[in-house]
Amino acid sequence: MHVLGHGTVMIGMGERTTPIAVEILTRRLFETGLATRVIAIELPHSHAFMHLDTVMTMIDRATFVLYPYFDRTCAVGRSLR
């Protein structure tokens, strides 16, 4: 999970994090006011992409470093709320 700021978090869905888990976490974040927007990123089902931070690392507010062999067309981002 990446905290992007301004109430926005990004959560990876892959080998170990199911869409239902993301939904449950998102509801809890909204209920507690810890987030106002969640972006769920669908990751390939592979051990190489188990965690969002193995695919992308935030190095400043507007910049990420991406894993060079990650096929960006495979990732689907869904903004919740």
mmCIF file of the N, C-alpha and C atoms, coordinates in Angstrom:
data_MODEL
# 
_entry.id   MODEL 
# 
loop_
_atom_site.group_PDB 
_atom_site.id 
_atom_site.type_symbol 
_atom_site.label_atom_id 
_atom_site.label_alt_id 
_atom_site.label_comp_id 
_atom_site.label_asym_id 
_atom_site.label_entity_id 
_atom_site.label_seq_id 
_atom_site.pdbx_PDB_ins_code 
_atom_site.Cartn_x 
_atom_site.Cartn_y 
_atom_site.Cartn_z 
_atom_site.occupancy 
_atom_site.B_iso_or_equiv 
_atom_site.pdbx_formal_charge 
_atom_site.auth_seq_id 
_atom_site.auth_comp_id 
_atom_site.auth_asym_id 
_atom_site.auth_atom_id 
_atom_site.pdbx_PDB_model_num 
ATOM 1   N N  . MET A 1 1  ? 0.847   -1.162  0.000   1.00 0.00 ? 1  MET A N  1 
ATOM 2   C CA . MET A 1 1  ? 0.000   0.000   0.000   1.00 0.00 ? 1  MET A CA 1 
ATOM 3   C C  . MET A 1 1  ? 0.898   1.231   0.000   1.00 0.00 ? 1  MET A C  1 
ATOM 4   N N  . HIS A 1 2  ? 0.519   2.215   -0.804  1.00 0.00 ? 2  HIS A N  1 
ATOM 5   C CA . HIS A 1 2  ? 1.220   3.494   -0.834  1.00 0.00 ? 2  HIS A CA 1 
ATOM 6   C C  . HIS A 1 2  ? 0.259   4.576   -0.358  1.00 0.00 ? 2  HIS A C  1 
ATOM 7   N N  . VAL A 1 3  ? 0.723   5.416   0.555   1.00 0.00 ? 3  VAL A N  1 
ATOM 8   C CA . VAL A 1 3  ? -0.050  6.582   0.970   1.00 0.00 ? 3  VAL A CA 1 
ATOM 9   C C  . VAL A 1 3  ? 0.387   7.716   0.054   1.00 0.00 ? 3  VAL A C  1 
ATOM 10  N N  . LEU A 1 4  ? -0.529  8.157   -0.815  1.00 0.00 ? 4  LEU A N  1 
ATOM 11  C CA . LEU A 1 4  ? -0.184  9.164   -1.812  1.00 0.00 ? 4  LEU A CA 1 
ATOM 12  C C  . LEU A 1 4  ? -0.369  10.583  -1.296  1.00 0.00 ? 4  LEU A C  1 
ATOM 13  N N  . GLY A 1 5  ? -1.175  10.733  -0.266  1.00 0.00 ? 5  GLY A N  1 
ATOM 14  C CA . GLY A 1 5  ? -1.421  12.059  0.309   1.00 0.00 ? 5  GLY A CA 1 
ATOM 15  C C  . GLY A 1 5  ? -2.796  12.576  -0.071  1.00 0.00 ? 5  GLY A C  1 
ATOM 16  N N  . HIS A 1 6  ? -3.219  13.630  0.613   1.00 0.00 ? 6  HIS A N  1 
ATOM 17  C CA . HIS A 1 6  ? -4.523  14.252  0.388   1.00 0.00 ? 6  HIS A CA 1 
ATOM 18  C C  . HIS A 1 6  ? -5.657  13.228  0.489   1.00 0.00 ? 6  HIS A C  1 
ATOM 19  N N  . GLY A 1 7  ? -5.530  12.282  1.408   1.00 0.00 ? 7  GLY A N  1 
ATOM 20  C CA . GLY A 1 7  ? -6.573  11.288  1.642   1.00 0.00 ? 7  GLY A CA 1 
ATOM 21  C C  . GLY A 1 7  ? -6.598  10.135  0.660   1.00 0.00 ? 7  GLY A C  1 
ATOM 22  N N  . THR A 1 8  ? -5.586  10.027  -0.186  1.00 0.00 ? 8  THR A N  1 
ATOM 23  C CA . THR A 1 8  ? -5.562  8.985   -1.210  1.00 0.00 ? 8  THR A CA 1 
ATOM 24  C C  . THR A 1 8  ? -4.524  7.918   -0.887  1.00 0.00 ? 8  THR A C  1 
ATOM 25  N N  . VAL A 1 9  ? -4.931  6.656   -0.990  1.00 0.00 ? 9  VAL A N  1 
ATOM 26  C CA . VAL A 1 9  ? -4.005  5.536   -0.843  1.00 0.00 ? 9  VAL A CA 1 
ATOM 27  C C  . VAL A 1 9  ? -4.130  4.619   -2.063  1.00 0.00 ? 9  VAL A C  1 
ATOM 28  N N  . MET A 1 10 ? -3.060  3.908   -2.362  1.00 0.00 ? 10 MET A N  1 
ATOM 29  C CA . MET A 1 10 ? -3.028  2.962   -3.471  1.00 0.00 ? 10 MET A CA 1 
ATOM 30  C C  . MET A 1 10 ? -2.752  1.581   -2.886  1.00 0.00 ? 10 MET A C  1 
ATOM 31  N N  . ILE A 1 11 ? -3.584  0.602   -3.267  1.00 0.00 ? 11 ILE A N  1 
ATOM 32  C CA . ILE A 1 11 ? -3.447  -0.757  -2.755  1.00 0.00 ? 11 ILE A CA 1 
ATOM 33  C C  . ILE A 1 11 ? -3.272  -1.717  -3.924  1.00 0.00 ? 11 ILE A C  1 
ATOM 34  N N  . GLY A 1 12 ? -2.314  -2.619  -3.808  1.00 0.00 ? 12 GLY A N  1 
ATOM 35  C CA . GLY A 1 12 ? -2.091  -3.631  -4.841  1.00 0.00 ? 12 GLY A CA 1 
ATOM 36  C C  . GLY A 1 12 ? -2.925  -4.876  -4.580  1.00 0.00 ? 12 GLY A C  1 
ATOM 37  N N  . MET A 1 13 ? -3.522  -5.414  -5.640  1.00 0.00 ? 13 MET A N  1 
ATOM 38  C CA . MET A 1 13 ? -4.254  -6.690  -5.571  1.00 0.00 ? 13 MET A CA 1 
ATOM 39  C C  . MET A 1 13 ? -3.474  -7.693  -6.394  1.00 0.00 ? 13 MET A C  1 
ATOM 40  N N  . GLY A 1 14 ? -3.040  -8.772  -5.758  1.00 0.00 ? 14 GLY A N  1 
ATOM 41  C CA . GLY A 1 14 ? -2.243  -9.754  -6.480  1.00 0.00 ? 14 GLY A CA 1 
ATOM 42  C C  . GLY A 1 14 ? -2.324  -11.123 -5.845  1.00 0.00 ? 14 GLY A C  1 
ATOM 43  N N  . GLU A 1 15 ? -1.167  -11.781 -5.720  1.00 0.00 ? 15 GLU A N  1 
ATOM 44  C CA . GLU A 1 15 ? -1.079  -13.132 -5.161  1.00 0.00 ? 15 GLU A CA 1 
ATOM 45  C C  . GLU A 1 15 ? -1.720  -13.249 -3.792  1.00 0.00 ? 15 GLU A C  1 
ATOM 46  N N  . ARG A 1 16 ? -1.478  -12.257 -2.923  1.00 0.00 ? 16 ARG A N  1 
ATOM 47  C CA . ARG A 1 16 ? -1.868  -12.395 -1.525  1.00 0.00 ? 16 ARG A CA 1 
ATOM 48  C C  . ARG A 1 16 ? -2.980  -11.457 -1.083  1.00 0.00 ? 16 ARG A C  1 
ATOM 49  N N  . THR A 1 17 ? -3.332  -10.487 -1.879  1.00 0.00 ? 17 THR A N  1 
ATOM 50  C CA . THR A 1 17 ? -4.384  -9.544  -1.506  1.00 0.00 ? 17 THR A CA 1 
ATOM 51  C C  . THR A 1 17 ? -5.524  -9.651  -2.505  1.00 0.00 ? 17 THR A C  1 
ATOM 52  N N  . THR A 1 18 ? -6.646  -10.133 -2.038  1.00 0.00 ? 18 THR A N  1 
ATOM 53  C CA . THR A 1 18 ? -7.806  -10.358 -2.907  1.00 0.00 ? 18 THR A CA 1 
ATOM 54  C C  . THR A 1 18 ? -8.625  -9.075  -3.052  1.00 0.00 ? 18 THR A C  1 
ATOM 55  N N  . PRO A 1 19 ? -9.457  -9.009  -4.102  1.00 0.00 ? 19 PRO A N  1 
ATOM 56  C CA . PRO A 1 19 ? -10.357 -7.858  -4.245  1.00 0.00 ? 19 PRO A CA 1 
ATOM 57  C C  . PRO A 1 19 ? -11.275 -7.677  -3.031  1.00 0.00 ? 19 PRO A C  1 
ATOM 58  N N  . ILE A 1 20 ? -11.713 -8.778  -2.422  1.00 0.00 ? 20 ILE A N  1 
ATOM 59  C CA . ILE A 1 20 ? -12.578 -8.674  -1.242  1.00 0.00 ? 20 ILE A CA 1 
ATOM 60  C C  . ILE A 1 20 ? -11.814 -8.038  -0.078  1.00 0.00 ? 20 ILE A C  1 
ATOM 61  N N  . ALA A 1 21 ? -10.557 -8.403  0.103   1.00 0.00 ? 21 ALA A N  1 
ATOM 62  C CA . ALA A 1 21 ? -9.735  -7.803  1.162   1.00 0.00 ? 21 ALA A CA 1 
ATOM 63  C C  . ALA A 1 21 ? -9.575  -6.304  0.934   1.00 0.00 ? 21 ALA A C  1 
ATOM 64  N N  . VAL A 1 22 ? -9.368  -5.923  -0.321  1.00 0.00 ? 22 VAL A N  1 
ATOM 65  C CA . VAL A 1 22 ? -9.239  -4.496  -0.650  1.00 0.00 ? 22 VAL A CA 1 
ATOM 66  C C  . VAL A 1 22 ? -10.545 -3.779  -0.341  1.00 0.00 ? 22 VAL A C  1 
ATOM 67  N N  . GLU A 1 23 ? -11.663 -4.399  -0.662  1.00 0.00 ? 23 GLU A N  1 
ATOM 68  C CA . GLU A 1 23 ? -12.971 -3.818  -0.371  1.00 0.00 ? 23 GLU A CA 1 
ATOM 69  C C  . GLU A 1 23 ? -13.163 -3.610  1.133   1.00 0.00 ? 23 GLU A C  1 
ATOM 70  N N  . ILE A 1 24 ? -12.828 -4.621  1.928   1.00 0.00 ? 24 ILE A N  1 
ATOM 71  C CA . ILE A 1 24 ? -12.969 -4.538  3.388   1.00 0.00 ? 24 ILE A CA 1 
ATOM 72  C C  . ILE A 1 24 ? -12.077 -3.425  3.950   1.00 0.00 ? 24 ILE A C  1 
ATOM 73  N N  . LEU A 1 25 ? -10.818 -3.398  3.498   1.00 0.00 ? 25 LEU A N  1 
ATOM 74  C CA . LEU A 1 25 ? -9.896  -2.366  3.955   1.00 0.00 ? 25 LEU A CA 1 
ATOM 75  C C  . LEU A 1 25 ? -10.379 -0.977  3.538   1.00 0.00 ? 25 LEU A C  1 
ATOM 76  N N  . THR A 1 26 ? -10.855 -0.863  2.313   1.00 0.00 ? 26 THR A N  1 
ATOM 77  C CA . THR A 1 26 ? -11.348 0.418   1.809   1.00 0.00 ? 26 THR A CA 1 
ATOM 78  C C  . THR A 1 26 ? -12.513 0.929   2.657   1.00 0.00 ? 26 THR A C  1 
ATOM 79  N N  . ARG A 1 27 ? -13.463 0.058   2.940   1.00 0.00 ? 27 ARG A N  1 
ATOM 80  C CA . ARG A 1 27 ? -14.594 0.458   3.793   1.00 0.00 ? 27 ARG A CA 1 
ATOM 81  C C  . ARG A 1 27 ? -14.114 0.978   5.144   1.00 0.00 ? 27 ARG A C  1 
ATOM 82  N N  . ARG A 1 28 ? -13.165 0.242   5.728   1.00 0.00 ? 28 ARG A N  1 
ATOM 83  C CA . ARG A 1 28 ? -12.643 0.633   7.045   1.00 0.00 ? 28 ARG A CA 1 
ATOM 84  C C  . ARG A 1 28 ? -11.908 1.974   6.979   1.00 0.00 ? 28 ARG A C  1 
ATOM 85  N N  . LEU A 1 29 ? -11.120 2.184   5.929   1.00 0.00 ? 29 LEU A N  1 
ATOM 86  C CA . LEU A 1 29 ? -10.421 3.459   5.755   1.00 0.00 ? 29 LEU A CA 1 
ATOM 87  C C  . LEU A 1 29 ? -11.414 4.607   5.615   1.00 0.00 ? 29 LEU A C  1 
ATOM 88  N N  . PHE A 1 30 ? -12.491 4.389   4.862   1.00 0.00 ? 30 PHE A N  1 
ATOM 89  C CA . PHE A 1 30 ? -13.513 5.421   4.685   1.00 0.00 ? 30 PHE A CA 1 
ATOM 90  C C  . PHE A 1 30 ? -14.272 5.677   5.991   1.00 0.00 ? 30 PHE A C  1 
ATOM 91  N N  . GLU A 1 31 ? -14.652 4.601   6.674   1.00 0.00 ? 31 GLU A N  1 
ATOM 92  C CA . GLU A 1 31 ? -15.414 4.726   7.934   1.00 0.00 ? 31 GLU A CA 1 
ATOM 93  C C  . GLU A 1 31 ? -14.643 5.503   8.994   1.00 0.00 ? 31 GLU A C  1 
ATOM 94  N N  . THR A 1 32 ? -13.345 5.282   9.069   1.00 0.00 ? 32 THR A N  1 
ATOM 95  C CA . THR A 1 32 ? -12.522 5.927   10.092  1.00 0.00 ? 32 THR A CA 1 
ATOM 96  C C  . THR A 1 32 ? -11.985 7.285   9.646   1.00 0.00 ? 32 THR A C  1 
ATOM 97  N N  . GLY A 1 33 ? -12.230 7.639   8.394   1.00 0.00 ? 33 GLY A N  1 
ATOM 98  C CA . GLY A 1 33 ? -11.759 8.917   7.881   1.00 0.00 ? 33 GLY A CA 1 
ATOM 99  C C  . GLY A 1 33 ? -10.272 8.950   7.566   1.00 0.00 ? 33 GLY A C  1 
ATOM 100 N N  . LEU A 1 34 ? -9.646  7.784   7.532   1.00 0.00 ? 34 LEU A N  1 
ATOM 101 C CA . LEU A 1 34 ? -8.213  7.728   7.238   1.00 0.00 ? 34 LEU A CA 1 
ATOM 102 C C  . LEU A 1 34 ? -7.915  7.898   5.754   1.00 0.00 ? 34 LEU A C  1 
ATOM 103 N N  . ALA A 1 35 ? -8.928  7.713   4.912   1.00 0.00 ? 35 ALA A N  1 
ATOM 104 C CA . ALA A 1 35 ? -8.767  7.915   3.467   1.00 0.00 ? 35 ALA A CA 1 
ATOM 105 C C  . ALA A 1 35 ? -10.102 8.374   2.889   1.00 0.00 ? 35 ALA A C  1 
ATOM 106 N N  . THR A 1 36 ? -10.002 9.148   1.832   1.00 0.00 ? 36 THR A N  1 
ATOM 107 C CA . THR A 1 36 ? -11.202 9.574   1.109   1.00 0.00 ? 36 THR A CA 1 
ATOM 108 C C  . THR A 1 36 ? -11.231 8.987   -0.294  1.00 0.00 ? 36 THR A C  1 
ATOM 109 N N  . ARG A 1 37 ? -10.102 8.427   -0.708  1.00 0.00 ? 37 ARG A N  1 
ATOM 110 C CA . ARG A 1 37 ? -10.008 7.824   -2.043  1.00 0.00 ? 37 ARG A CA 1 
ATOM 111 C C  . ARG A 1 37 ? -9.017  6.673   -1.993  1.00 0.00 ? 37 ARG A C  1 
ATOM 112 N N  . VAL A 1 38 ? -9.385  5.557   -2.599  1.00 0.00 ? 38 VAL A N  1 
ATOM 113 C CA . VAL A 1 38 ? -8.502  4.396   -2.691  1.00 0.00 ? 38 VAL A CA 1 
ATOM 114 C C  . VAL A 1 38 ? -8.367  4.013   -4.154  1.00 0.00 ? 38 VAL A C  1 
ATOM 115 N N  . ILE A 1 39 ? -7.149  3.801   -4.586  1.00 0.00 ? 39 ILE A N  1 
ATOM 116 C CA . ILE A 1 39 ? -6.881  3.332   -5.946  1.00 0.00 ? 39 ILE A CA 1 
ATOM 117 C C  . ILE A 1 39 ? -6.372  1.903   -5.825  1.00 0.00 ? 39 ILE A C  1 
ATOM 118 N N  . ALA A 1 40 ? -7.112  0.962   -6.384  1.00 0.00 ? 40 ALA A N  1 
ATOM 119 C CA . ALA A 1 40 ? -6.737  -0.451  -6.340  1.00 0.00 ? 40 ALA A CA 1 
ATOM 120 C C  . ALA A 1 40 ? -6.053  -0.810  -7.655  1.00 0.00 ? 40 ALA A C  1 
ATOM 121 N N  . ILE A 1 41 ? -4.855  -1.358  -7.564  1.00 0.00 ? 41 ILE A N  1 
ATOM 122 C CA . ILE A 1 41 ? -4.073  -1.734  -8.747  1.00 0.00 ? 41 ILE A CA 1 
ATOM 123 C C  . ILE A 1 41 ? -4.033  -3.253  -8.843  1.00 0.00 ? 41 ILE A C  1 
ATOM 124 N N  . GLU A 1 42 ? -4.521  -3.781  -9.946  1.00 0.00 ? 42 GLU A N  1 
ATOM 125 C CA . GLU A 1 42 ? -4.490  -5.229  -10.167 1.00 0.00 ? 42 GLU A CA 1 
ATOM 126 C C  . GLU A 1 42 ? -3.103  -5.629  -10.651 1.00 0.00 ? 42 GLU A C  1 
ATOM 127 N N  . LEU A 1 43 ? -2.463  -6.520  -9.902  1.00 0.00 ? 43 LEU A N  1 
ATOM 128 C CA . LEU A 1 43 ? -1.117  -6.988  -10.230 1.00 0.00 ? 43 LEU A CA 1 
ATOM 129 C C  . LEU A 1 43 ? -1.184  -8.394  -10.824 1.00 0.00 ? 43 LEU A C  1 
ATOM 130 N N  . PRO A 1 44 ? -0.218  -8.763  -11.663 1.00 0.00 ? 44 PRO A N  1 
ATOM 131 C CA . PRO A 1 44 ? -0.179  -10.129 -12.191 1.00 0.00 ? 44 PRO A CA 1 
ATOM 132 C C  . PRO A 1 44 ? -0.026  -11.138 -11.048 1.00 0.00 ? 44 PRO A C  1 
ATOM 133 N N  . HIS A 1 45 ? -0.613  -12.317 -11.206 1.00 0.00 ? 45 HIS A N  1 
ATOM 134 C CA . HIS A 1 45 ? -0.481  -13.369 -10.194 1.00 0.00 ? 45 HIS A CA 1 
ATOM 135 C C  . HIS A 1 45 ? 0.847   -14.087 -10.401 1.00 0.00 ? 45 HIS A C  1 
ATOM 136 N N  . SER A 1 46 ? 1.868   -13.538 -9.765  1.00 0.00 ? 46 SER A N  1 
ATOM 137 C CA . SER A 1 46 ? 3.229   -14.055 -9.886  1.00 0.00 ? 46 SER A CA 1 
ATOM 138 C C  . SER A 1 46 ? 3.986   -13.669 -8.620  1.00 0.00 ? 46 SER A C  1 
ATOM 139 N N  . HIS A 1 47 ? 4.883   -14.522 -8.165  1.00 0.00 ? 47 HIS A N  1 
ATOM 140 C CA . HIS A 1 47 ? 5.676   -14.200 -6.978  1.00 0.00 ? 47 HIS A CA 1 
ATOM 141 C C  . HIS A 1 47 ? 6.529   -12.955 -7.195  1.00 0.00 ? 47 HIS A C  1 
ATOM 142 N N  . ALA A 1 48 ? 6.875   -12.659 -8.427  1.00 0.00 ? 48 ALA A N  1 
ATOM 143 C CA . ALA A 1 48 ? 7.684   -11.473 -8.727  1.00 0.00 ? 48 ALA A CA 1 
ATOM 144 C C  . ALA A 1 48 ? 6.916   -10.183 -8.460  1.00 0.00 ? 48 ALA A C  1 
ATOM 145 N N  . PHE A 1 49 ? 5.590   -10.264 -8.436  1.00 0.00 ? 49 PHE A N  1 
ATOM 146 C CA . PHE A 1 49 ? 4.752   -9.075  -8.252  1.00 0.00 ? 49 PHE A CA 1 
ATOM 147 C C  . PHE A 1 49 ? 3.851   -9.206  -7.027  1.00 0.00 ? 49 PHE A C  1 
ATOM 148 N N  . MET A 1 50 ? 4.355   -9.843  -5.974  1.00 0.00 ? 50 MET A N  1 
ATOM 149 C CA . MET A 1 50 ? 3.542   -10.099 -4.792  1.00 0.00 ? 50 MET A CA 1 
ATOM 150 C C  . MET A 1 50 ? 3.075   -8.845  -4.076  1.00 0.00 ? 50 MET A C  1 
ATOM 151 N N  . HIS A 1 51 ? 3.890   -7.820  -4.065  1.00 0.00 ? 51 HIS A N  1 
ATOM 152 C CA . HIS A 1 51 ? 3.584   -6.593  -3.336  1.00 0.00 ? 51 HIS A CA 1 
ATOM 153 C C  . HIS A 1 51 ? 3.682   -5.398  -4.276  1.00 0.00 ? 51 HIS A C  1 
ATOM 154 N N  . LEU A 1 52 ? 2.865   -4.412  -4.026  1.00 0.00 ? 52 LEU A N  1 
ATOM 155 C CA . LEU A 1 52 ? 2.873   -3.208  -4.850  1.00 0.00 ? 52 LEU A CA 1 
ATOM 156 C C  . LEU A 1 52 ? 4.247   -2.551  -4.875  1.00 0.00 ? 52 LEU A C  1 
ATOM 157 N N  . ASP A 1 53 ? 4.951   -2.560  -3.735  1.00 0.00 ? 53 ASP A N  1 
ATOM 158 C CA . ASP A 1 53 ? 6.261   -1.901  -3.706  1.00 0.00 ? 53 ASP A CA 1 
ATOM 159 C C  . ASP A 1 53 ? 7.355   -2.652  -4.451  1.00 0.00 ? 53 ASP A C  1 
ATOM 160 N N  . THR A 1 54 ? 7.079   -3.883  -4.920  1.00 0.00 ? 54 THR A N  1 
ATOM 161 C CA . THR A 1 54 ? 8.049   -4.564  -5.788  1.00 0.00 ? 54 THR A CA 1 
ATOM 162 C C  . THR A 1 54 ? 7.857   -4.153  -7.244  1.00 0.00 ? 54 THR A C  1 
ATOM 163 N N  . VAL A 1 55 ? 6.723   -3.539  -7.529  1.00 0.00 ? 55 VAL A N  1 
ATOM 164 C CA . VAL A 1 55 ? 6.407   -3.102  -8.888  1.00 0.00 ? 55 VAL A CA 1 
ATOM 165 C C  . VAL A 1 55 ? 6.673   -1.612  -9.060  1.00 0.00 ? 55 VAL A C  1 
ATOM 166 N N  . MET A 1 56 ? 6.326   -0.846  -8.034  1.00 0.00 ? 56 MET A N  1 
ATOM 167 C CA . MET A 1 56 ? 6.502   0.603   -8.114  1.00 0.00 ? 56 MET A CA 1 
ATOM 168 C C  . MET A 1 56 ? 6.878   1.167   -6.747  1.00 0.00 ? 56 MET A C  1 
ATOM 169 N N  . THR A 1 57 ? 7.823   2.081   -6.758  1.00 0.00 ? 57 THR A N  1 
ATOM 170 C CA . THR A 1 57 ? 8.261   2.727   -5.528  1.00 0.00 ? 57 THR A CA 1 
ATOM 171 C C  . THR A 1 57 ? 8.118   4.231   -5.694  1.00 0.00 ? 57 THR A C  1 
ATOM 172 N N  . MET A 1 58 ? 7.430   4.836   -4.740  1.00 0.00 ? 58 MET A N  1 
ATOM 173 C CA . MET A 1 58 ? 7.223   6.285   -4.777  1.00 0.00 ? 58 MET A CA 1 
ATOM 174 C C  . MET A 1 58 ? 8.481   6.974   -4.254  1.00 0.00 ? 58 MET A C  1 
ATOM 175 N N  . ILE A 1 59 ? 9.069   7.850   -5.081  1.00 0.00 ? 59 ILE A N  1 
ATOM 176 C CA . ILE A 1 59 ? 10.291  8.527   -4.642  1.00 0.00 ? 59 ILE A CA 1 
ATOM 177 C C  . ILE A 1 59 ? 10.070  9.996   -4.314  1.00 0.00 ? 59 ILE A C  1 
ATOM 178 N N  . ASP A 1 60 ? 8.970   10.561  -4.767  1.00 0.00 ? 60 ASP A N  1 
ATOM 179 C CA . ASP A 1 60 ? 8.517   11.862  -4.281  1.00 0.00 ? 60 ASP A CA 1 
ATOM 180 C C  . ASP A 1 60 ? 7.035   11.992  -4.611  1.00 0.00 ? 60 ASP A C  1 
ATOM 181 N N  . ARG A 1 61 ? 6.455   13.126  -4.343  1.00 0.00 ? 61 ARG A N  1 
ATOM 182 C CA . ARG A 1 61 ? 5.001   13.279  -4.473  1.00 0.00 ? 61 ARG A CA 1 
ATOM 183 C C  . ARG A 1 61 ? 4.421   12.881  -5.825  1.00 0.00 ? 61 ARG A C  1 
ATOM 184 N N  . ALA A 1 62 ? 5.150   13.106  -6.872  1.00 0.00 ? 62 ALA A N  1 
ATOM 185 C CA . ALA A 1 62 ? 4.608   12.872  -8.212  1.00 0.00 ? 62 ALA A CA 1 
ATOM 186 C C  . ALA A 1 62 ? 5.433   11.902  -9.046  1.00 0.00 ? 62 ALA A C  1 
ATOM 187 N N  . THR A 1 63 ? 6.366   11.173  -8.413  1.00 0.00 ? 63 THR A N  1 
ATOM 188 C CA . THR A 1 63 ? 7.275   10.328  -9.179  1.00 0.00 ? 63 THR A CA 1 
ATOM 189 C C  . THR A 1 63 ? 7.363   8.922   -8.591  1.00 0.00 ? 63 THR A C  1 
ATOM 190 N N  . PHE A 1 64 ? 7.212   7.934   -9.473  1.00 0.00 ? 64 PHE A N  1 
ATOM 191 C CA . PHE A 1 64 ? 7.383   6.537   -9.106  1.00 0.00 ? 64 PHE A CA 1 
ATOM 192 C C  . PHE A 1 64 ? 8.475   5.933   -9.966  1.00 0.00 ? 64 PHE A C  1 
ATOM 193 N N  . VAL A 1 65 ? 9.200   4.973   -9.411  1.00 0.00 ? 65 VAL A N  1 
ATOM 194 C CA . VAL A 1 65 ? 10.131  4.164   -10.171 1.00 0.00 ? 65 VAL A CA 1 
ATOM 195 C C  . VAL A 1 65 ? 9.429   2.826   -10.387 1.00 0.00 ? 65 VAL A C  1 
ATOM 196 N N  . LEU A 1 66 ? 9.333   2.396   -11.655 1.00 0.00 ? 66 LEU A N  1 
ATOM 197 C CA . LEU A 1 66 ? 8.650   1.146   -11.984 1.00 0.00 ? 66 LEU A CA 1 
ATOM 198 C C  . LEU A 1 66 ? 9.649   0.038   -12.274 1.00 0.00 ? 66 LEU A C  1 
ATOM 199 N N  . TYR A 1 67 ? 9.277   -1.170  -11.880 1.00 0.00 ? 67 TYR A N  1 
ATOM 200 C CA . TYR A 1 67 ? 10.046  -2.364  -12.217 1.00 0.00 ? 67 TYR A CA 1 
ATOM 201 C C  . TYR A 1 67 ? 10.112  -2.445  -13.739 1.00 0.00 ? 67 TYR A C  1 
ATOM 202 N N  . PRO A 1 68 ? 11.306  -2.564  -14.326 1.00 0.00 ? 68 PRO A N  1 
ATOM 203 C CA . PRO A 1 68 ? 11.440  -2.451  -15.779 1.00 0.00 ? 68 PRO A CA 1 
ATOM 204 C C  . PRO A 1 68 ? 10.721  -3.533  -16.588 1.00 0.00 ? 68 PRO A C  1 
ATOM 205 N N  . TYR A 1 69 ? 10.472  -4.699  -16.003 1.00 0.00 ? 69 TYR A N  1 
ATOM 206 C CA . TYR A 1 69 ? 9.832   -5.770  -16.763 1.00 0.00 ? 69 TYR A CA 1 
ATOM 207 C C  . TYR A 1 69 ? 8.336   -5.870  -16.491 1.00 0.00 ? 69 TYR A C  1 
ATOM 208 N N  . PHE A 1 70 ? 7.801   -4.892  -15.802 1.00 0.00 ? 70 PHE A N  1 
ATOM 209 C CA . PHE A 1 70 ? 6.373   -4.879  -15.501 1.00 0.00 ? 70 PHE A CA 1 
ATOM 210 C C  . PHE A 1 70 ? 5.610   -4.371  -16.715 1.00 0.00 ? 70 PHE A C  1 
ATOM 211 N N  . ASP A 1 71 ? 4.693   -5.179  -17.194 1.00 0.00 ? 71 ASP A N  1 
ATOM 212 C CA . ASP A 1 71 ? 3.869   -4.797  -18.343 1.00 0.00 ? 71 ASP A CA 1 
ATOM 213 C C  . ASP A 1 71 ? 2.754   -3.885  -17.849 1.00 0.00 ? 71 ASP A C  1 
ATOM 214 N N  . ARG A 1 72 ? 2.890   -2.611  -18.113 1.00 0.00 ? 72 ARG A N  1 
ATOM 215 C CA . ARG A 1 72 ? 1.919   -1.628  -17.620 1.00 0.00 ? 72 ARG A CA 1 
ATOM 216 C C  . ARG A 1 72 ? 0.520   -1.860  -18.165 1.00 0.00 ? 72 ARG A C  1 
ATOM 217 N N  . THR A 1 73 ? 0.414   -2.503  -19.316 1.00 0.00 ? 73 THR A N  1 
ATOM 218 C CA . THR A 1 73 ? -0.912  -2.745  -19.891 1.00 0.00 ? 73 THR A CA 1 
ATOM 219 C C  . THR A 1 73 ? -1.667  -3.814  -19.118 1.00 0.00 ? 73 THR A C  1 
ATOM 220 N N  . CYS A 1 74 ? -0.970  -4.592  -18.292 1.00 0.00 ? 74 CYS A N  1 
ATOM 221 C CA . CYS A 1 74 ? -1.629  -5.627  -17.469 1.00 0.00 ? 74 CYS A CA 1 
ATOM 222 C C  . CYS A 1 74 ? -2.278  -5.032  -16.232 1.00 0.00 ? 74 CYS A C  1 
ATOM 223 N N  . ALA A 1 75 ? -1.714  -3.947  -15.743 1.00 0.00 ? 75 ALA A N  1 
ATOM 224 C CA . ALA A 1 75 ? -2.228  -3.353  -14.496 1.00 0.00 ? 75 ALA A CA 1 
ATOM 225 C C  . ALA A 1 75 ? -3.513  -2.598  -14.775 1.00 0.00 ? 75 ALA A C  1 
ATOM 226 N N  . VAL A 1 76 ? -4.487  -2.861  -13.959 1.00 0.00 ? 76 VAL A N  1 
ATOM 227 C CA . VAL A 1 76 ? -5.758  -2.151  -14.065 1.00 0.00 ? 76 VAL A CA 1 
ATOM 228 C C  . VAL A 1 76 ? -5.944  -1.410  -12.756 1.00 0.00 ? 76 VAL A C  1 
ATOM 229 N N  . GLY A 1 77 ? -6.126  -0.117  -12.836 1.00 0.00 ? 77 GLY A N  1 
ATOM 230 C CA . GLY A 1 77 ? -6.362  0.671   -11.634 1.00 0.00 ? 77 GLY A CA 1 
ATOM 231 C C  . GLY A 1 77 ? -7.831  1.029   -11.534 1.00 0.00 ? 77 GLY A C  1 
ATOM 232 N N  . ARG A 1 78 ? -8.376  0.872   -10.343 1.00 0.00 ? 78 ARG A N  1 
ATOM 233 C CA . ARG A 1 78 ? -9.763  1.234   -10.103 1.00 0.00 ? 78 ARG A CA 1 
ATOM 234 C C  . ARG A 1 78 ? -9.797  2.220   -8.967  1.00 0.00 ? 78 ARG A C  1 
ATOM 235 N N  . SER A 1 79 ? -10.365 3.391   -9.214  1.00 0.00 ? 79 SER A N  1 
ATOM 236 C CA . SER A 1 79 ? -10.498 4.370   -8.174  1.00 0.00 ? 79 SER A CA 1 
ATOM 237 C C  . SER A 1 79 ? -11.814 4.147   -7.446  1.00 0.00 ? 79 SER A C  1 
ATOM 238 N N  . LEU A 1 80 ? -11.732 4.012   -6.148  1.00 0.00 ? 80 LEU A N  1 
ATOM 239 C CA . LEU A 1 80 ? -12.912 3.779   -5.333  1.00 0.00 ? 80 LEU A CA 1 
ATOM 240 C C  . LEU A 1 80 ? -13.263 5.061   -4.610  1.00 0.00 ? 80 LEU A C  1 
ATOM 241 N N  . ARG A 1 81 ? -14.461 5.529   -4.819  1.00 0.00 ? 81 ARG A N  1 
ATOM 242 C CA . ARG A 1 81 ? -15.023 6.754   -4.277  1.00 0.00 ? 81 ARG A CA 1 
ATOM 243 C C  . ARG A 1 81 ? -14.500 7.981   -4.920  1.00 0.00 ? 81 ARG A C  1 
# 
